[in-house]
Amino acid sequence: MSKNRSVITLAVLAVAGLAVSAVTATPAYAASCNTSQAIAAETIAGNFSTVDRAYNGTQDGLVSRTDLEIVAQGSGYPNYLRNSARVLLEGDFFRQIDTAAQGGRADGLLSVGDLNAACG
């Protein structure tokens, strides 16, 4: 496991309320994302199939704003996933992720590639 994934995994465990001790975190991503955004993008990527099915129960390999809104507002999802969806929907971050892997062309849909490229 890379250092970046280790930092994010520990942070997600902490957000989920699980005990984490003696953790020293250093910035893991490029300056274009803050720590909350980097963790949120990684969390959504790690739970991609769940978020992908949020709108209509089918998986198409893409996450829309609607998928994220359903997760963010849905009581059937864990808090860490709901919070991550909210972070992706804040401000201009969704558009920034949307264009991360496709050379700046927004299509309104997020792929795993977009999420992985989002923060560096």
Contacts in CASP RR format, 6 or more apart in sequence:
PFRMAT RR
TARGET T0000
AUTHOR 0000-0000-0000
METHOD contacts of the structure
MODEL  1
MSKNRSVITLAVLAVAGLAVSAVTATPAYAASCNTSQAIAAETIAGNFST
VDRAYNGTQDGLVSRTDLEIVAQGSGYPNYLRNSARVLLEGDFFRQIDTA
AQGGRADGLLSVGDLNAACG
1 9 0 8 1.000
3 28 0 8 1.000
4 28 0 8 1.000
4 29 0 8 1.000
5 42 0 8 1.000
7 25 0 8 1.000
7 26 0 8 1.000
7 28 0 8 1.000
8 28 0 8 1.000
8 38 0 8 1.000
8 39 0 8 1.000
8 42 0 8 1.000
8 43 0 8 1.000
10 20 0 8 1.000
10 23 0 8 1.000
10 25 0 8 1.000
11 25 0 8 1.000
11 35 0 8 1.000
11 39 0 8 1.000
12 39 0 8 1.000
12 42 0 8 1.000
12 43 0 8 1.000
12 80 0 8 1.000
13 20 0 8 1.000
14 20 0 8 1.000
14 23 0 8 1.000
15 39 0 8 1.000
15 79 0 8 1.000
15 80 0 8 1.000
15 83 0 8 1.000
16 78 0 8 1.000
16 79 0 8 1.000
16 80 0 8 1.000
25 35 0 8 1.000
27 35 0 8 1.000
28 35 0 8 1.000
28 38 0 8 1.000
29 35 0 8 1.000
29 38 0 8 1.000
29 119 0 8 1.000
29 120 0 8 1.000
30 119 0 8 1.000
30 120 0 8 1.000
32 96 0 8 1.000
32 119 0 8 1.000
32 120 0 8 1.000
33 41 0 8 1.000
33 118 0 8 1.000
33 119 0 8 1.000
33 120 0 8 1.000
36 87 0 8 1.000
37 87 0 8 1.000
37 88 0 8 1.000
37 93 0 8 1.000
37 118 0 8 1.000
37 119 0 8 1.000
38 118 0 8 1.000
38 119 0 8 1.000
39 84 0 8 1.000
39 87 0 8 1.000
40 83 0 8 1.000
40 84 0 8 1.000
40 85 0 8 1.000
40 87 0 8 1.000
40 88 0 8 1.000
41 84 0 8 1.000
41 88 0 8 1.000
41 97 0 8 1.000
41 115 0 8 1.000
41 116 0 8 1.000
41 118 0 8 1.000
41 119 0 8 1.000
42 115 0 8 1.000
42 119 0 8 1.000
43 80 0 8 1.000
43 81 0 8 1.000
43 84 0 8 1.000
44 51 0 8 1.000
44 63 0 8 1.000
44 68 0 8 1.000
44 81 0 8 1.000
44 84 0 8 1.000
44 85 0 8 1.000
44 88 0 8 1.000
44 110 0 8 1.000
44 115 0 8 1.000
45 112 0 8 1.000
45 113 0 8 1.000
45 115 0 8 1.000
45 116 0 8 1.000
47 81 0 8 1.000
47 84 0 8 1.000
48 61 0 8 1.000
48 63 0 8 1.000
48 112 0 8 1.000
48 115 0 8 1.000
49 59 0 8 1.000
50 71 0 8 1.000
50 77 0 8 1.000
50 81 0 8 1.000
51 63 0 8 1.000
51 67 0 8 1.000
51 68 0 8 1.000
51 71 0 8 1.000
51 81 0 8 1.000
51 85 0 8 1.000
52 59 0 8 1.000
52 60 0 8 1.000
52 61 0 8 1.000
52 62 0 8 1.000
52 63 0 8 1.000
52 67 0 8 1.000
53 59 0 8 1.000
53 67 0 8 1.000
54 66 0 8 1.000
54 67 0 8 1.000
54 68 0 8 1.000
54 70 0 8 1.000
54 71 0 8 1.000
55 64 0 8 1.000
55 66 0 8 1.000
55 67 0 8 1.000
55 70 0 8 1.000
61 111 0 8 1.000
61 112 0 8 1.000
62 109 0 8 1.000
62 110 0 8 1.000
62 111 0 8 1.000
63 109 0 8 1.000
63 110 0 8 1.000
63 111 0 8 1.000
64 108 0 8 1.000
64 109 0 8 1.000
64 110 0 8 1.000
65 89 0 8 1.000
65 94 0 8 1.000
65 108 0 8 1.000
68 85 0 8 1.000
68 88 0 8 1.000
68 89 0 8 1.000
68 94 0 8 1.000
69 85 0 8 1.000
69 89 0 8 1.000
71 77 0 8 1.000
71 81 0 8 1.000
71 82 0 8 1.000
71 85 0 8 1.000
72 82 0 8 1.000
72 85 0 8 1.000
72 86 0 8 1.000
72 89 0 8 1.000
73 82 0 8 1.000
74 82 0 8 1.000
77 85 0 8 1.000
87 93 0 8 1.000
88 94 0 8 1.000
88 97 0 8 1.000
88 110 0 8 1.000
94 108 0 8 1.000
94 110 0 8 1.000
95 106 0 8 1.000
95 108 0 8 1.000
96 118 0 8 1.000
97 110 0 8 1.000
97 114 0 8 1.000
97 115 0 8 1.000
97 118 0 8 1.000
98 106 0 8 1.000
98 107 0 8 1.000
98 108 0 8 1.000
98 109 0 8 1.000
98 110 0 8 1.000
98 114 0 8 1.000
99 105 0 8 1.000
99 106 0 8 1.000
99 114 0 8 1.000
100 113 0 8 1.000
100 114 0 8 1.000
100 115 0 8 1.000
100 117 0 8 1.000
100 118 0 8 1.000
101 111 0 8 1.000
101 113 0 8 1.000
101 114 0 8 1.000
101 116 0 8 1.000
101 117 0 8 1.000
102 114 0 8 1.000
END
